[in-house]
Amino acid sequence: MEQKIIKRGYNFTEELLSEWEKFHFPSKDYSPSAGGAFLIWMALPPDIREKAKHAAHNPNMKKSIAKMREVLTISLSSELVRVLLAQLPEDQQKSLILGAKQAKEKLSR
């Protein structure tokens, strides 16, 4: 079954489009990548989407890309830790959390 293709226009900053063109070279059909970006966007938590919205309007795209890479890395790492912790027995979870809190207290002194 053939899908209906809908064309739409979007307003982006010159800096964002310029960086996208460098990234996307040599193809000029951005549709597959934009479709993938839309899917990833919809899968992101709301707080990360808000950060990305603000970063997209920063004139320094290299800095914005680095910041969003950091935000995503922290988010994915935190989720991985939560998943791994959930797989441990409860007594080990409590022990690890207590150890992390104690380490944090030592660092803040």
Buried (B, 14 or more C-beta within 10 A) or exposed (E): EEEEEEEEEEEEEEBBBEBBEEEBEEEEEEEEEBEEEEEEEEEBEEEBEEBBEEBBEBEEBEEBBEBBEEBBEEBEEEEEEEEEEEEEEEEEBEEBEEEEEEEEEEEEE
